[in-house]
Amino acid sequence: MGVKNGDANTPILRYPHTPIRVNKGADPGNESMDIKRKKTIKIILGPLIIGGGAPISVQSMTKTRTSDVAATVAQCERLAEAGCEIVRVAIPDEKAARAIGKIKSEISIPLVADVHFNYRLALIVMDEGADGIRINPGNIGGVKRIAEIAKAAAEKKIPIRVGVNSGSVEKRLIAKYGRPSPRALAESAIDCVKRIEDAGHESIKISVKAASVRDTIEAYECVSAMTRYPLHVGVTEAGPPLIAAVRSAAGIGHLLLKGIGDTIRVSVTGDPLTEVAIAKELLQSLELRQFGPTLISCPTCGRCEVDIAGIVEDVQRATAGMERNITIAIMGCVVNGPGEAREADVGLACGRGSGIIFRHGKMIRRVKEVDLVKALLEEIRNCAR
């Protein structure tokens, strides 16, 4: 029935004797916005804890050739500076696998090797010192290969992510379900987890990603109802930045609000730093993590008589990297401006040619338009001390 943790009567994994059903889980009578995270087991990835109530971690993946050690290390360090907490690299061949040791020795965050097709590459990267590996049950080579990987990972105490994607579900499951449906994704993951457990390994996390937001949500809800392993949550192939942000907010955000998810990756076609920025903003917007100031600004309309967009851009640039948890409101007119500004730690309510600065609900001073940014930043720095 699977390995156990905590309550002896609660298995980490429950293998279904009936067809997989999705746990709807919603309580229409519950009006509380408190997010009660599902209790998952704790696994260790390098110096980082995943699951077990640990903070939801932010992941990304390098876009460099992994065999190009210098370029990959540089991108890993840029990601770490941006707030990425786990970095994954692609392992398409042995040259990339052999580069893991050098990369690992030069970076400051946990390194996960992403292995497909060739199980031997998974064995190599573990020998090279990868903190974790990701395998895809749809293409890693079947039961025997999964067992070999799991035994090696157990010996080295390296966690395995069972990462199922809708584009690479096993043919037998496509035949069974007619398409890479949420149930097909869930069954693929659960079957692989069972094989890993049978080989004596218990340090596992799971992902079941689809390009469809709805399929992704349903697949994760299904797996979450069946296991207490930590879940890596994301929407795969989410697209360019704007589309990826919206689709990820819809999919990842929905799951996080239901308490599902222990680590997240926002997939973006483009600079991986954008993935980190979106992921951090998503967690901060849901009040699950705090990475710095929360910026509130009005969308502007025909009543606005100052350059709010320019002020917001200047303030956003000046406060980048600030760690203090404060709320900043920048408002453009008299409709909501004073109210929102008073509610923030530091607020600006603008009128014709000037603005009023508030701090903790009290009006501090009136400032001419030309001095708004400078004065606002002064108050922000005073509040952040």
Protein Blocks (a to p, Z undefined) as FASTA:
>chain_A
ZZaehjfklcfbdcdfbdcdddfkpafklmbfbdcddddddddehjbceejhiacddddd
dfbdfklmmlmmmmmmmmmmnopabdcdddfbfklmmmmmmmmmmccbdcddddehilml
mmmmmmnopabdcddfklnnpjklmmmmmmmmmmnopacdddddfklgcfklmmmnopac
fklmmmmmmmmmmmmmmnopabdcdddddfblklmmmmmmmmmmmpccdcddddehkbpf
klmmmmmmmmmmmmmmnopajbdcdddedjfklmmmmmmmmmmmnopaccbdcddddebi
akbcbdfklmmmmmmmmmgoiabdcdddddfbfklmmmmmmmpmbdcdddehiacddeeh
iafbdcdfklmmmmmmmmmmmmmZZ
